[in-house]
Amino acid sequence: MAANLSGLGCKVTLVGLLGADAAAERLRQMLAAARVTDGCLTDERRPTTTKTRVMAGNQQVVRLDEEDGAAIDAAVVAQLLQRIDARLSSAGAVILSDYGKGMFRQETVTQTIIQACRQKGVPVFVDPKGSDWQRYNGATCVTPNTAELELVHGSRLDGEAD
């Protein structure tokens, strides 16, 4: 998403958590090539989340994920929140892409970001994950796909009217 927005001419900064590994270096090179400002923090205790897709022709057979889904250390969370807050005065919008990997698992983290954005008049768009959306309260817009919406709704949706 960051590269797509940059390609459209938006000034983009990506803030997240990376490991101290080859995957992080590769991602940083990709961000630079896409003219996306790297605001990521390095945590040497965690690997950079990677997804390796095994393909057979045009079909994905399996995906191998390397990640650490444990809660993020409080000191690291504080550093991430500081990085985000420092960039809000120049932000036109904030996008929270929740991949369920720990960063937005704690409601207080997500709410801290949303409330800081609201105080500065910065709209917040959320790409949600999971069935508990309480942590997204106060966001400007939540953009689920059909499966994510059905999970929260608790049943299958039949058409646009639902």
N, C-alpha and C positions, 0 to 999 in steps of 0.2 A: 504494500500500500504506500509506503514512504517513497519508493522509487517511482511509482505511478504519479503521485502528487508532484514530486519534483519534476518529472517529465512534462507535467502540465504547466510548469512555471512557478509552482508554489515554493516558498522557502520552507524547508522541512528540517526539523531536528528530531532525531530518534533518541529517546531515553529508555534504557532498559538495563538488563543485567547480563553480562557475559562472563565466561570463564577466562582463564589465562591459558589459552590453548590455540592450536592451529585453526580451529573453526572460527574463533573470535577474530583472528587476524584476517581470515578470508572474508568474513562479514564486513569488517572495517574497510577492506579494500573495495568491496562491492558498494558500500555506502559512499565512499569517496568518488567512485566512478559514476554514481548516480547523482552526485552533487547533493547528498543528504548529509547534514551536519551530524557528527557522531557525538552524542551526549551520553553514551553508555558508560556504565560503571563496571569495573572488573572485580569479580569475587574469585579469588584463587582457590577457594574451597569447593566450587561448583563447576561442572562442565558447561560449556556453551551448548544449549539445546540444539540438537541436530536431528534431522529426519532424512533417512536414506530410503529411497523408493527403489524397489527391485521391480523391473519392468520386463514383460514378455511381449515384444511387439509394442502395441499401443496400450496394453493393459497393465495396470499395477497389480502385481501378485502379492506383495507384502511390503510393509513399511517398517523399518527398524528405527526406533527412537532412542537417542542417548540423551538423558536428562536427569535432573535431580528435582523431584516433586516436593521435597520437604519445604517447610515454611522457611522464608528468608529471614536471616538474622536481623534483629531489631536495629543494630547499628548500621547495617547495610540499607535497610528500609529508610532510615533517617537520612542517609546520604542521597538516596534516590529521590526522596521528597524534596530535599534541598535543591537538587539539580533541576527538578521540575519547577519549583517555585521561582528559582532564579530566571527562568526563561518565560514565565507567564506574561510579564509586562510587554513583551514583543510578540506574543502569540495571537494569531487571529482565531485559532480554534485548537482544541486538544482532542485527540482520538485515543481512547483507551481500547486497545485490542486485547481482550482477555482470552488467553489460550489455555487457561486452567493449569498453568505451570507454577503457580505460587505467588506471583507478584500482586494479583488482585484478590487473592483468597481471603485475606483479612479485610473485613468490612471497613475497619478504621483507616486503612491505607487508601482504599478507593474513595471513601467519604472525605478524607483530608484533601485529596486532589480535586474532587468535585467542588467542595466548598471553597477552596482557594480560587478555583476558576470562576465560580459564581461571584465572589467578592471583587474580582477584577474584570467582570463582565465578559469573560471568555467562554464561548459555548463549548460544551463537552458532548462528544459523540461516542457511543459505546458499542463495540462489537462484542456481544455477551457470550458467556459460557456458563453451562450448568442450569439448574432449575431455581436457584435462589437469586433473584434479582434485587433483593433489598439493598445490597451494597451499591446499586446504581441509582438509588433515589437522588433526585435533584439534577440528574444529567439532562441535557437539552434534548437528546434523542438517543434511543436504543434501537439498533439495527439488526435484529435477528434474522437468520435464514428460517425457512419453514420448519426444519427439524428442531431448531432451538426454540421457536415459538410454540410448537406442539409439546415440547418437554415442559415448558412453563405452564401451558394451558392444561396439561394433564390428559389430553386426548388428541386424536387425529383431527385436523381441521379439514373441512370439506368445502373447498373453494374460497374465493375472495370474500364472500359475505361473512364467513366465520372469522 
